[in-house]
Structure formats: C-alpha cells, structure tokens
Amino acid sequence: MTELVTTAQMRANERRVIESGQIAGLTLMEWAGEGVVAALLSRWPDTALPTRAVVLCGPGNNGGDGFVIARVLTALGWDVRVCATGAEALTNRRFPSGDAGDNARRWVEAGHRVFPLSAVAIAAGLAEGAVLVDALLGIGQTRSPAALLRPVHEACAGFTGLRRVAVDMPTGLCSDTGRWLCSEPFRANLTVTFHALKPCHVLAEGPQICGAVQVAPIGLPDTPGIPVIDAPLSDLAKVQGHKFSHGHAVVLAGAAGKGGAARLAARAALRIGAGLVTLACPVAAMAENAARLDAVMLTPVDDAAQMARVLGDGRITAVALGPGLGLDRRAVAVLEAVLRDGRACVLDADALSLIARDDALRGLMHKGCVLTPHDGEFARLFPDLAARMRETPGPSRIDAATQAARALGATVLSKGPDTVIACPDGRVAVHAAVCERAAPWLATAGAGDVLTGVIAGLLARGVTPFDAACSAAWLHVEAARDFGPGLIAEDLPEALPKVLAKVLAKVLAKRLKDQ
C-alpha cells in the first residue's frame, strides 16, 4: 500500500541514515538529482526535448538537488543555465557550508556560471519547450515565497510551451497540508518527489499544481507513514451462510416526500452485501416508500419508542441515519435512541447537523459510530478547528480529521476528493480521488447518501468502523470511475456488483497463488 510521509517523518528518516553512517548526505543528494533527471527523461524522451534547461536553485538542500540536476543534464549534452539565490556570493566562490554548498562549489569549479534569480536572467535561458526546474524550496515550506517567485512568473509570461518540473514539491505549496502559501505558486507539469509521496501531493490544492507525480527512490529505509487507500481493506466476498449471517442494516428515513436519500442509502447497503436491509420511516411515508422498494423491507418509526422496538431485534447489526432524516423532534428522538443503543451506526447529513447543535447528542458518540461530514458539516461540528485550518499553514486535513475523531471517540470520514478517514485510536488513512483516480462526475446530488449506505452495509456485515469507512471510500470512487461521465446517484449502487466482481477475482487469484 502506498504511504504518505510527513515533513517530520522524512527529516527524521534522513537524519537517522546520515548519522548512522549508512548513506552520506551528499550521496542522498546525488541520487535525488539523478532521480529527477531520470523522471523527466522518462516523461519527455530526448527526441521531444530541445535539450535546454533552466534550473532555479534556492538556498537549502532543494537547491543542492538543483545543482546536481544541472550537472547531470550538462553531462548529457544539455544547454543548462542555473539561476540561484545568492548568485553573486557563489560566483565569488563564497559557498555555504553543508551538502548544498558542496554541490554549488562543484558546479562553479567546473567552470559554469551561476546567474541571478532575476526575470531577465531566467528568460534569457528559456525557449519554447525548454525544461524549467523548480529547486527553490522543498519540504517544510511554511511562509509565503511570493517575492522569490515573482521573477520566475515574470520570466515565464512570454512562453506557453515550457516543461515545468518541481523538485520534491512546487515552491509555494505547504508539504504537510497541500495548501498554497502564496497566491501564485509554481505550477508544475511534473513533480518528482523522493522516497515517498508527501501529503501535499494528494491533499487540498496540491494536485492542481503538482501535475503528474513520480517518486524517485534514494536508498532510504521504509518509513511508516499514512496509508493511501488503493484497494478495499477487507475481504468483501461473501462466504456461505443465510441472510442473517451477512448482517441486517436499518436505514432511517424522513417525512413523506423526503425519502429519496434514505432509499439510495438502503439500496447501496443491500448491493454491498448486507443480508437484509430495512427502511424505517414515519407511517405517513410508508406508501411512498413501498411503491419504490422491493428487496428493501419497511417498518414504521415515528418516535423513540418505535425506534427502541426496532432495535430490540438483536439480529440488526448496523444503523444508518441522516440522509433526508429532518431536523424536527422526531429526528432528535430517533437519533438519541440509536446512539444510546450503542450499535454500529453511520451518521450523515441531518444527523450531523443535529449533533453539531446539541452537546447532549455529541456526548453520546461511541467507537461504533462513523461520521461522514463534508467540509461545511465539518465546520459546523468543529468551528474552531475549521477556522484554524484556514490559517497559513494551519493543521492539515489529516490533522483535523485525527483531532476530530479523538474528540468524538468515533471514526470520522472527512469527505472530498482528498477524503481522510481517522479513528479514535490514532489510525488515519487517505483516499485521494485525484490524478488518474479522479472522478469529478461523482459531485452529484445523492452520491453522499450512497456512500452512507455502503458504509452501513459493511458495518452490518461485521467490518470494523475504520475498515468499513476506508473500503467504502475506495468502492464509492471505483464505482463512479467504472460507470464514467453522466453518472447520477442512482447509478452507483448498480455499478457496485461489477466492482465487487473485480475485487473478488483479485482475492481468489491471490488465494490460488498463496496455496
């Protein structure tokens, strides 16, 4: 499984390796520069390049990587110009200490010039189709680099066909949050990062400016990081048994005329493999829902007492409520009854709004709950945390979801293209529907209700809240990608069988291989 490595984790890993004497810092820098060159040549073969490059070098290790890149490209016969901060000092052979300074020295002592980081100097080295390498600021950026980037933007204004490469991450992007640190960061066609993906490559605005992302190995040992979900976390293939052995999910619906969202969730819970699904709705809405449902059963629930009666059936293994539930007294009563019962449940939409405005309901959260807020709902649940996320750099989406899960004592699935799932014990995972996994047509009314149903169905089957949320996030996007553009929410449950068949085929193939 792919993992994200934070700034602190990456720096600690590098420090351990260097201090132990396993790999010298200069060697890491050499391998990093070589990795960038290999990646850009792979993306744009020699025949498609004018073999001209301008490398922008900053004052730190990212700049040191840039000097290696310039040297390697020059050795391949490229026409390379280096524009660097502190160009005058370097030209006069006043080199900073450390590995970056050593690589600057190698460039200068080989007879190459270092040009200033000015618009005129940068533009003079460019041509249409040339490669522009951003090695200004790498991991750990926290302040606006607007002044540093201003001459770069001015120099590039007259060119439309530059091939823009970022080293580790584009300058102007916070490595741990994926948020912009200035109004106009460096925009890359290709970002080459080292050892492992960083959060900025998948979170927030990061994917918009990173372009394609490639990971270049530099000899570091594996680093425990934040998992990026690239498959369901549980075996979703049904084993032998009767319907009750696959769980019974109850989906709460709202008033007459408001049942569509709950019906979508119920259908999804059934499609994902729950043995039985019951829609619980007010008596006044029974006829409407009966006309639209077949395999999904119906039961009347108008108040907390009737909800308690339904939950008296010990074979019910999960509950979903929120989509179309309403915000009236009935909604509060049934929500309180479900939370007091302590059974596995998924809370979305109206249920989240009720919890956000009622501390007593918030206090009933338990480890069997999965909350699925979008950004607006998250802000209502945690206004102070959401406000801090708007600061620069502020906590990341990963940090925010982790803090929210711990505060509630429940699993939180923070919805978005960069979905983050966190549970109270500190486990966290990311599902990034970006780049090749992007499914923009998933932004359609009712899609979130289907996700609620998928989680409920998995909970009903006995999957843990964290694994149910992680697997549902992957399946939700996979179903959308399989269907393609033109998707509406009703299509998602019907796309699940094909996705599940692919998952099952992989599971069976692995079992045969392991025998």
C-alpha positions as CSV (number, residue, x, y, z in Angstrom):
1,M,0.0,0.0,0.0
2,T,1.2,3.5,-0.8
3,E,2.0,5.7,2.2
4,L,2.3,9.4,2.7
5,V,5.3,10.7,4.7
6,T,5.2,13.9,6.6
7,T,7.9,16.5,6.8
8,A,8.9,15.4,10.3
9,Q,9.0,11.7,9.3
10,M,11.1,12.4,6.2
11,R,13.6,14.5,8.0
12,A,13.9,12.1,10.8
13,N,14.5,9.2,8.4
14,E,17.2,11.1,6.5
15,R,18.8,12.2,9.8
16,R,18.9,8.6,11.1
17,V,20.5,7.3,7.9
18,I,23.1,10.1,7.8
19,E,24.0,10.0,11.5
20,S,24.4,6.2,11.4
21,G,26.8,6.4,8.5
22,Q,24.7,4.2,6.2
23,I,24.5,6.9,3.5
24,A,26.2,10.2,3.3
25,G,24.1,13.3,2.8
26,L,26.0,14.1,-0.5
27,T,25.1,10.6,-1.8
28,L,21.4,11.2,-1.0
29,M,21.5,14.5,-2.8
30,E,23.2,12.9,-5.8
31,W,20.6,10.1,-6.0
32,A,17.9,12.7,-5.7
33,G,19.2,14.8,-8.6
34,E,19.7,11.7,-10.7
35,G,16.2,10.6,-9.9
36,V,14.7,13.9,-11.2
37,V,16.7,13.7,-14.4
38,A,15.6,10.1,-15.0
39,A,11.9,11.0,-14.4
40,L,11.9,14.0,-16.7
41,L,13.6,12.0,-19.5
42,S,11.1,9.2,-19.0
43,R,8.2,11.6,-19.3
44,W,9.7,13.5,-22.2
45,P,12.0,11.3,-24.2
46,D,15.1,13.0,-25.7
47,T,13.6,13.3,-29.2
48,A,10.8,15.5,-27.8
49,L,13.1,17.9,-26.0
50,P,15.2,20.8,-27.1
51,T,17.8,19.8,-24.5
52,R,17.7,23.2,-23.0
53,A,17.0,23.8,-19.3
54,V,17.0,26.5,-16.7
55,V,17.4,25.2,-13.1
56,L,16.2,27.5,-10.3
57,C,18.2,26.8,-7.1
58,G,17.3,28.0,-3.7
59,P,19.5,28.3,-0.6
60,G,18.9,24.9,1.0
61,N,19.1,21.2,0.2
62,N,16.4,21.6,-2.5
63,G,18.8,24.0,-4.2
64,G,21.6,21.5,-3.8
65,D,19.5,18.9,-5.6
66,G,19.1,21.5,-8.4
67,F,22.9,21.8,-8.8
68,V,23.1,18.0,-9.2
69,I,20.3,18.1,-11.8
70,A,22.2,20.9,-13.7
71,R,25.4,18.9,-13.6
72,V,23.8,15.6,-14.8
73,L,21.9,17.3,-17.6
74,T,25.1,19.1,-18.7
75,A,27.0,15.8,-18.8
76,L,24.2,14.5,-21.1
77,G,25.0,17.4,-23.5
78,W,22.2,19.8,-22.5
79,D,22.4,23.5,-22.6
80,V,21.8,24.3,-18.9
81,R,21.6,27.6,-17.1
82,V,21.5,27.9,-13.3
83,C,19.7,30.8,-11.7
84,A,20.2,30.9,-8.0
85,T,19.6,32.9,-4.8
86,G,23.0,34.3,-3.6
87,A,24.4,34.1,-7.1
88,E,26.9,36.9,-6.5
89,A,28.4,35.1,-3.5
90,L,28.6,31.8,-5.4
91,T,30.3,33.5,-8.4
92,N,32.9,34.9,-6.0
93,R,33.3,31.4,-4.5
94,R,31.8,32.1,-1.2
95,F,29.9,28.8,-0.7
96,P,27.6,28.0,2.2
97,S,28.5,25.0,4.4
98,G,26.8,21.7,4.0
99,D,25.9,19.4,1.2
100,A,24.1,22.1,-0.9
101,G,27.2,24.3,-0.7
102,D,29.4,21.4,-1.8
103,N,27.3,20.9,-4.9
104,A,27.3,24.6,-5.7
105,R,31.1,24.5,-5.5
106,R,31.3,21.6,-7.9
107,W,29.2,23.5,-10.4
108,V,31.3,26.6,-10.2
109,E,34.7,24.9,-10.1
110,A,33.7,23.0,-13.3
111,G,33.7,26.4,-15.0
112,H,29.9,27.0,-15.1
113,R,28.3,30.3,-14.3
114,V,25.6,31.0,-11.7
115,F,23.1,33.6,-12.9
116,P,21.0,35.7,-10.5
117,L,17.4,34.8,-9.8
118,S,16.0,37.6,-11.9
119,A,13.4,37.7,-14.6
120,V,15.9,38.8,-17.2
121,A,18.4,36.1,-16.4
122,I,15.8,33.4,-16.3
123,A,14.1,34.4,-19.5
124,A,17.4,34.5,-21.3
125,G,17.9,30.8,-20.8
126,L,14.4,29.8,-21.8
127,A,12.9,28.8,-25.2
128,E,9.6,27.2,-26.1
129,G,9.7,23.6,-25.0
130,A,12.6,24.1,-22.6
131,V,12.6,22.5,-19.2
132,L,12.3,24.8,-16.2
133,V,13.3,23.1,-13.0
134,D,12.0,24.5,-9.7
135,A,14.6,23.6,-7.0
136,L,13.9,26.7,-4.9
137,L,12.2,25.5,-1.7
138,G,11.4,21.9,-0.9
139,I,9.9,20.1,2.1
140,G,8.9,22.1,5.1
141,Q,7.8,25.3,3.5
142,T,5.6,27.4,5.8
143,R,5.9,31.0,4.7
144,S,4.9,32.8,1.5
145,P,7.6,32.7,-1.2
146,A,5.8,35.3,-3.3
147,A,8.9,37.5,-3.5
148,L,11.1,34.6,-4.5
149,L,8.7,33.5,-7.2
150,R,7.9,36.9,-8.7
151,P,10.8,37.0,-11.2
152,V,10.1,33.4,-12.2
153,H,6.5,34.3,-13.1
154,E,7.7,37.4,-15.0
155,A,10.2,35.4,-16.9
156,C,7.7,32.7,-17.9
157,A,5.0,35.1,-19.0
158,G,6.1,35.1,-22.6
159,F,6.3,31.3,-23.0
160,T,3.4,28.9,-23.5
161,G,5.2,25.6,-24.0
162,L,7.6,25.2,-21.1
163,R,8.0,21.8,-19.4
164,R,7.9,22.6,-15.8
165,V,9.4,20.3,-13.2
166,A,9.2,20.6,-9.5
167,V,11.8,19.0,-7.2
168,D,10.0,17.3,-4.3
169,M,7.1,19.8,-4.4
170,P,6.4,23.0,-6.2
171,T,7.6,26.2,-4.4
172,G,4.6,27.8,-2.7
173,L,3.0,24.6,-1.6
174,C,2.9,23.5,2.1
175,S,4.2,20.0,2.2
176,D,2.0,18.8,5.0
177,T,-1.3,20.4,4.2
178,G,-1.3,20.8,0.4
179,R,-2.5,24.4,0.7
180,W,-1.0,27.3,-1.2
181,L,1.4,29.6,0.7
182,C,1.0,32.4,-1.8
183,S,-1.5,33.5,-4.4
184,E,0.5,32.1,-7.3
185,P,2.8,29.1,-6.6
186,F,5.0,27.4,-9.1
187,R,2.8,25.3,-11.3
188,A,4.4,22.0,-12.5
189,N,3.7,19.6,-15.3
190,L,5.8,17.0,-13.4
191,T,6.7,16.8,-9.7
192,V,9.5,14.4,-8.7
193,T,9.5,13.6,-5.0
194,F,11.9,11.4,-3.0
195,H,11.4,8.1,-1.2
196,A,7.6,8.5,-0.7
197,L,4.7,10.7,-1.5
198,K,4.1,13.7,0.8
199,P,0.6,14.8,1.9
200,C,0.8,17.9,-0.4
201,H,0.8,15.6,-3.4
202,V,-2.8,14.4,-2.7
203,L,-4.3,16.9,-0.3
204,A,-6.2,20.2,-0.8
205,E,-4.9,22.3,-3.8
206,G,-1.7,20.3,-4.1
207,P,-2.8,18.0,-7.0
208,Q,-3.8,21.1,-9.0
209,I,-0.2,22.4,-9.1
210,C,1.9,19.3,-8.8
211,G,0.9,17.8,-12.2
212,A,2.0,14.2,-12.6
213,V,3.9,13.0,-9.6
214,Q,6.7,10.4,-9.7
215,V,8.5,9.0,-6.7
216,A,12.3,8.6,-7.0
217,P,13.9,6.2,-4.6
218,I,17.0,7.5,-2.8
219,G,18.0,4.5,-0.7
220,L,16.2,5.3,2.5
221,P,14.7,2.5,4.5
222,D,10.9,2.2,4.6
223,T,9.2,4.8,6.7
224,P,5.9,4.1,8.5
225,G,3.5,6.7,7.1
226,I,-0.1,7.4,6.4
227,P,-1.7,4.8,4.2
228,V,-3.2,5.9,0.9
229,I,-6.2,3.5,0.2
230,D,-5.7,1.7,-3.1
231,A,-8.0,-1.2,-2.5
232,P,-10.7,-2.3,0.0
233,L,-9.2,-3.1,3.4
234,S,-11.5,-6.1,3.9
235,D,-12.3,-9.3,2.0
236,L,-15.7,-8.4,0.6
237,A,-16.5,-11.8,-0.8
238,K,-19.5,-13.4,0.9
239,V,-18.9,-16.8,2.5
240,Q,-21.6,-19.5,2.8
241,G,-24.5,-18.7,5.2
242,H,-28.0,-17.4,5.4
243,K,-29.1,-13.8,5.1
244,F,-28.8,-13.0,8.7
245,S,-25.2,-14.2,8.7
246,H,-24.4,-11.3,6.4
247,G,-26.0,-8.7,8.7
248,H,-29.1,-6.6,8.9
249,A,-28.9,-2.9,8.3
250,V,-31.6,-0.4,9.2
251,V,-31.8,2.9,7.4
252,L,-33.8,5.7,8.9
253,A,-35.9,7.9,6.5
254,G,-37.6,11.2,7.0
255,A,-41.1,12.5,6.3
256,A,-43.2,11.9,3.2
257,G,-41.6,13.3,0.1
258,K,-38.2,13.2,1.7
259,G,-37.4,9.5,1.3
260,G,-35.2,9.6,-1.8
261,A,-31.9,10.0,0.1
262,A,-32.6,7.1,2.5
263,R,-33.8,4.9,-0.3
264,L,-30.4,5.5,-2.1
265,A,-28.6,4.5,1.1
266,A,-30.7,1.4,1.6
267,R,-30.1,0.2,-2.0
268,A,-26.4,0.7,-1.6
269,A,-26.4,-1.2,1.7
270,L,-28.1,-4.1,0.0
271,R,-25.8,-4.0,-3.0
272,I,-22.7,-4.0,-0.9
273,G,-23.8,-7.3,0.6
274,A,-25.8,-6.8,3.8
275,G,-28.1,-9.8,4.1
276,L,-31.1,-7.7,4.9
277,V,-31.9,-4.0,4.8
278,T,-34.9,-2.3,6.4
279,L,-36.0,1.2,5.7
280,A,-37.6,2.7,8.9
281,C,-39.8,5.7,8.1
282,P,-42.9,7.6,9.5
283,V,-46.2,5.9,9.0
284,A,-47.2,8.7,6.6
285,A,-44.3,7.9,4.3
286,M,-44.9,4.1,4.2
287,A,-46.9,4.1,1.0
288,E,-44.5,6.3,-0.9
289,N,-41.5,4.1,0.1
290,A,-43.3,0.9,-0.5
291,A,-44.0,2.0,-4.1
292,R,-40.3,2.4,-4.7
293,L,-38.8,-0.6,-2.9
294,D,-38.8,-4.3,-3.4
295,A,-36.0,-6.2,-1.7
296,V,-35.6,-3.5,1.0
297,M,-38.1,-4.1,3.8
298,L,-40.2,-1.4,5.5
299,T,-41.0,-0.7,9.2
300,P,-42.8,2.3,10.8
301,V,-40.8,4.5,13.1
302,D,-42.5,7.7,14.3
303,D,-40.8,8.2,17.7
304,A,-38.1,7.0,20.0
305,A,-40.3,4.2,21.4
306,Q,-40.8,2.7,18.0
307,M,-37.1,3.0,17.3
308,A,-36.3,1.2,20.5
309,R,-38.8,-1.6,19.4
310,V,-36.9,-2.0,16.1
311,L,-33.6,-2.1,17.9
312,G,-34.9,-4.8,20.2
313,D,-34.2,-7.2,17.3
314,G,-30.7,-8.4,18.2
315,R,-30.2,-9.5,14.6
316,I,-29.9,-5.9,13.5
317,T,-26.2,-5.2,13.2
318,A,-25.9,-1.6,11.9
319,V,-28.0,1.6,11.5
320,A,-27.7,4.5,9.1
321,L,-29.4,7.8,9.7
322,G,-29.1,11.3,8.5
323,P,-30.0,11.4,4.7
324,G,-33.4,13.1,4.5
325,L,-34.0,12.5,8.2
326,G,-35.1,16.0,9.0
327,L,-34.3,18.3,11.9
328,D,-37.5,18.0,13.9
329,R,-38.3,16.5,17.3
330,R,-38.9,13.0,15.8
331,A,-35.4,13.2,14.2
332,V,-33.8,14.1,17.5
333,A,-35.6,11.4,19.3
334,V,-34.7,8.6,17.0
335,L,-31.1,9.8,16.8
336,E,-30.8,9.8,20.5
337,A,-32.3,6.3,20.7
338,V,-29.9,4.9,18.2
339,L,-26.8,6.5,19.9
340,R,-27.9,5.3,23.3
341,D,-28.3,1.8,21.9
342,G,-24.6,1.7,21.1
343,R,-24.9,-0.3,17.9
344,A,-22.7,0.3,14.9
345,C,-24.0,3.3,13.0
346,V,-23.2,5.7,10.3
347,L,-24.2,9.4,10.7
348,D,-24.5,11.8,7.8
349,A,-26.4,14.9,6.6
350,D,-29.2,15.9,9.0
351,A,-27.8,13.7,11.8
352,L,-24.5,15.7,11.7
353,S,-26.4,19.0,11.9
354,L,-28.3,17.8,14.9
355,I,-25.1,16.7,16.7
356,A,-23.4,20.0,15.8
357,R,-26.1,22.0,17.7
358,D,-26.7,19.6,20.6
359,D,-23.9,18.8,23.1
360,A,-26.0,16.1,24.7
361,L,-26.1,14.2,21.4
362,R,-22.4,14.8,20.8
363,G,-21.8,13.3,24.2
364,L,-23.5,10.0,23.1
365,M,-20.8,9.3,20.4
366,H,-19.1,6.0,20.7
367,K,-16.5,3.9,19.0
368,G,-19.1,2.2,16.8
369,C,-20.1,5.4,15.1
370,V,-18.9,6.6,11.7
371,L,-19.5,10.3,10.8
372,T,-19.2,11.3,7.2
373,P,-19.1,15.2,7.1
374,H,-18.3,17.2,4.0
375,D,-16.4,20.4,4.6
376,G,-19.4,22.5,5.6
377,E,-20.7,19.9,8.0
378,F,-17.2,19.5,9.5
379,A,-17.0,23.3,10.1
380,R,-20.4,23.1,11.9
381,L,-19.2,20.2,14.1
382,F,-15.8,21.8,14.8
383,P,-15.9,25.5,14.1
384,D,-12.6,26.3,16.0
385,L,-10.7,23.6,14.2
386,A,-12.1,24.6,10.8
387,A,-11.1,28.2,11.4
388,R,-7.5,27.1,12.2
389,M,-7.4,25.1,9.0
390,R,-7.9,28.4,7.1
391,E,-4.8,29.8,8.6
392,T,-1.4,29.6,6.9
393,P,-0.2,26.9,7.1
394,G,-2.7,25.7,9.8
395,P,-3.5,22.0,10.5
396,S,-3.8,19.7,7.6
397,R,-6.9,17.8,6.7
398,I,-5.2,14.7,8.1
399,D,-4.5,16.5,11.4
400,A,-8.1,17.9,11.6
401,A,-9.7,14.5,11.0
402,T,-7.5,12.9,13.5
403,Q,-8.3,15.5,16.2
404,A,-12.0,15.3,15.4
405,A,-12.0,11.5,15.8
406,R,-10.2,11.7,19.1
407,A,-12.6,14.4,20.4
408,L,-15.7,12.5,19.4
409,G,-14.4,9.0,20.2
410,A,-15.7,7.9,16.8
411,T,-14.5,7.3,13.3
412,V,-14.6,10.4,11.1
413,L,-14.6,10.2,7.3
414,S,-13.9,13.8,6.1
415,K,-15.4,13.8,2.6
416,G,-13.8,15.4,-0.5
417,P,-11.5,14.4,-3.4
418,D,-8.9,14.1,-0.7
419,T,-11.0,12.0,1.7
420,V,-9.4,11.4,5.1
421,I,-10.5,8.6,7.5
422,A,-9.5,8.8,11.1
423,C,-10.5,6.7,14.2
424,P,-10.1,7.5,17.9
425,D,-7.0,5.2,18.4
426,G,-5.0,7.5,16.1
427,R,-5.1,5.4,12.9
428,V,-5.6,7.5,9.8
429,A,-5.8,6.8,6.1
430,V,-6.3,8.9,2.9
431,H,-8.3,8.1,-0.2
432,A,-7.2,10.5,-2.9
433,A,-9.6,10.7,-5.9
434,V,-7.1,12.8,-7.8
435,C,-5.0,12.4,-11.0
436,E,-5.7,9.0,-12.5
437,R,-8.3,8.2,-9.8
438,A,-10.2,11.5,-10.3
439,A,-14.0,11.1,-10.7
440,P,-15.4,14.6,-11.0
441,W,-18.8,13.3,-12.1
442,L,-19.1,11.9,-8.5
443,A,-20.1,15.5,-7.5
444,T,-23.8,14.9,-8.0
445,A,-26.8,15.0,-5.7
446,G,-27.3,11.8,-3.7
447,A,-23.8,10.5,-4.1
448,G,-23.0,11.0,-0.4
449,D,-26.2,9.1,0.5
450,V,-24.9,6.1,-1.4
451,L,-21.6,6.3,0.5
452,T,-23.6,6.3,3.7
453,G,-25.4,3.1,2.6
454,V,-22.1,1.4,1.6
455,I,-20.6,2.1,5.0
456,A,-23.8,0.9,6.7
457,G,-23.8,-2.4,4.7
458,L,-20.2,-3.1,5.5
459,L,-20.8,-2.3,9.2
460,A,-23.8,-4.7,9.1
461,R,-21.5,-7.4,7.8
462,G,-19.2,-7.0,10.8
463,V,-16.5,-4.9,9.2
464,T,-14.9,-2.6,11.8
465,P,-15.8,1.1,11.5
466,F,-12.4,2.2,10.3
467,D,-12.1,-0.5,7.7
468,A,-15.8,0.0,6.6
469,A,-15.1,3.7,6.1
470,C,-11.8,3.1,4.2
471,S,-13.3,0.4,2.0
472,A,-16.4,2.4,1.3
473,A,-14.4,5.4,0.2
474,W,-12.5,3.3,-2.3
475,L,-15.6,1.4,-3.6
476,H,-17.6,4.6,-3.9
477,V,-15.0,6.2,-6.3
478,E,-14.3,2.9,-8.1
479,A,-17.9,2.5,-8.9
480,A,-18.0,6.1,-10.2
481,R,-14.9,5.6,-12.3
482,D,-16.3,2.3,-13.7
483,F,-19.5,4.0,-14.7
484,G,-17.9,7.1,-16.1
485,P,-19.3,10.6,-17.0
486,G,-23.0,11.0,-17.0
487,L,-23.3,9.3,-13.6
488,I,-26.2,10.1,-11.3
489,A,-26.5,8.8,-7.7
490,E,-28.9,6.0,-8.7
491,D,-26.2,4.5,-10.9
492,L,-23.8,4.0,-8.1
493,P,-25.4,1.0,-6.3
494,E,-25.9,-0.7,-9.7
495,A,-22.2,-0.2,-10.5
496,L,-21.1,-2.0,-7.3
497,P,-21.6,-5.6,-8.5
498,K,-19.1,-5.2,-11.3
499,V,-16.6,-3.6,-9.0
500,L,-17.1,-6.3,-6.4
501,A,-16.6,-9.0,-9.1
502,K,-13.2,-7.4,-9.9
503,V,-12.3,-7.4,-6.2
504,L,-13.4,-11.0,-5.8
505,A,-11.3,-12.1,-8.8
506,K,-8.2,-10.5,-7.3
507,V,-8.9,-12.1,-3.9
508,L,-9.3,-15.6,-5.5
509,A,-6.2,-15.1,-7.6
510,K,-4.2,-14.3,-4.6
511,R,-5.6,-17.3,-2.6
512,L,-4.6,-19.6,-5.5
513,K,-1.1,-18.1,-5.7
514,D,-0.6,-18.5,-1.9
515,Q,-1.7,-22.1,-1.9
